[in-house]
Structure formats: structure tokens, C-alpha cells
Amino acid sequence: MIRPFFILSMISALTWAQPSSIDTFPLPDPPSRRFDIEVEEVSRPDESVWYQQTRTFRSSDGPVRHGIYIERIRTRDREQRHTHFKEYRYLYEQGERQDAHIISTFENGVLRTREYVAMPGLVLSVEFNEQGQEIQLPGRTARGALRKRERITSFFDTLFEINT
């Protein structure tokens, strides 16, 4: 009698299971694959936007942004542009910029903060110490929260090609 009741309760629990909150996080869609993408890198040491990487394809109207767009803005003087800057990574789909983007802040050549923006008002922020290691703030060390944050950040890192 106990065994059938246990099996019935397990089946009903599986049908009532709610999706994980990670599934409701609006992860961005990757841009469609194109074979004719051209990558252009521009480095201008004297400008405030001292580095840009643009991916485009040719159209009858001219070049159209498609894929990852990277822009680095210096936050200190020109000589320290490689060590003190903010990096913005955006996704473009057929010339239209998507809401999702990543903002990274570097100080003394070390990553200090990274903000994963899924949409306006929905931001996952990760802070790093002087050695570039992630800071575990109180309340963010729960096992479930760590797993969710790792899944979100690894998806964004793959999509925006952070470690390549």
C-alpha cells in the first residue's frame, strides 16, 4: 500500500514541478550565423574611445553591423588607456542593436566589475578584487544562487566571446 502511494505522489510531484527561475531569465538570442562577416579593429590611442571591434557584412546600402561589437573607453589619461578603461560589448542583429550587453570595468589592468545586462532594469553584477578573483558577497553564497549565476554568466561569456 505504501509503495503505490509513493509512486503516485512522485508522479504527481513531477507534473506539478515549476520551472527554475533561471529559465525565466531573459537570456539573449545569439545573432544568426553569416559566412560573409568582416571583422574590423580600430585603435586610436588619442581618442576617448581608443579601441573598437566591429563585425559587419556588405549590403546594397553599405556595411551592416552583425554580431559582437566591442568598444573600450578610457577612464584615465591617454597613457593609462590599457590599464584603466570600460569595455562595452553589444550584440547586433542585421544592424539592430539588441538590449543585452556586457559592461566590464578595468582598473590597473585588472577586471574589477562586470555587469551582465539582459534587458534594461535586469542586471547581474559581479565584483572582483585586486587580484581579479570574484568577490563572494554575503547572501550570494547559497548553492542555488551560485549555480544560477554561474549558468547565466557562462551563457553570456560564451555568447559575447569573453574569454577568446
N, C-alpha and C positions, 0 to 999 in steps of 0.2 A: 504494500500500500504506500509506503514512504517513497519507494523508487519511482513509481509512475507520477506521483505528485511532484517530486524533484525534477523529473524530466519535463513535465508540463510547465513548471514555473521557470525553468531555464529557457524554454522555447518562447514563452510569453515575454520574458525579460529581453530577449534578443529582438523581438519585434517592436518593443516599446523603446528601445535604445535611442537616445538622442544623438545627433551628430556632434562631433567635437567642436569646440569653439574655434579651433584652428581652421575648420572647414568654412566657417562664416567670415573669416578674414579675407577681404577682397584682394587676393593676390593678382598682380597684373598679368595680362596675356603677353607671351613673347611675340615680337613682331614676326610677320610672315617671312619665310626664307626666300631670299632672292640670290641669283647667281651673278648678277652684274653690279654688285656693290663695290664702290670705290672708297678707300679709306684715305682721308687727308689729315695730316698732322701739321699744326702751325704752332711755332714757338716764337713769341715776341717778348723778349726779356724786359723791354721798357714799358710795356703796357700793363694795366692793372689785371686784365685777363691775359695771362702770359702763356697759357697753353690751351689749345683746342684740338679735339679729335672729332672729326665729322665723318659719318658714313652716308654716302649718297648713291643714287642711281640716276642715270640720264633719262630725261623725259623730253617730250616735244617742247615743253615750257622751260626746260633747263634742268639743273640738278635739283633733286628732291631728297630731303633727309629721310633716312630709313634705318632704323636700328639704334645703336647706342651713340649718344652724343656726350662727350666729356669736355668739361670746362674747368680750368683752375684759375682762381682769383687770389692774388697775393694779399695777405693781411698785414704785412710789414713792408719795409723798404725794398727796393729792387734787388739788392744784394742777397736778401734772405728769402727770395721768392721760392726757392726749392725747399726751404725748411718751414716756412710759415705761410700756409695757404689753405683755402677751402676748395674742395673738389665737388662739383655737381655732376651727376650722371643722370641723364634723361633718356627715355625711350621715345622714339619717333616711329609712327606707322604711316607710311605713304605721305609724309610731310606734316602730319598732325602730331603734336606733342601729347603724350599720354600723361595722366595725372601722377602716376607712380614715378618716383625718383629717389635718389640717394644723395645725402649731403654728408661729406666727410671733412673734418677739421683736423689739420696737422699743425703741431707746434714743435719746434726744434727737430723737425724731421720725423716725429713720432705721431701716429694716429691717436687723437685724444677723444673725439666723439664721432659717432656715425649715426645718422638719422635715416631710418627706412620709412619713407612716406608712401603709403599705399594710396591715399587719397587725401584731399585737404581735410585736416582735423583728425586724421588717423595716422599717428606717427609712433614708431617703435624706436626708442633712443637707447643707444649702447654707449657707455663711457669707458675710457681706457686710462690706465695710469701712465707714469713717466716711461715705463719700460714697454708700453704697448699691449699690456695684458688687460683683459676685460675686468672691470670692477664689479664685484657682486654686491649690489646694494641690498639692505635689509628688505625682506618681503619678496625679493626676486629669486630666492634660492630654493623655493619649493620645486620638487621634482617635476611636477606637471608644467609649471610655468617655464622652467628651464627647457624642457623638451619642446614646448610650443615656440619659444623664442628661437631655439636652435633650428627648428624646421622653417620658420619664417625667414630668418637671416640666411640660411643656406640656400633657400629658393631665390631670394633677392641676389645673393652673391653669385649664383650660377647665371641668373638671367642678365645681370649687369656686368658680368665678367670681372668681378672684383679682384680675384687672385690670379689673373692671367696677364 
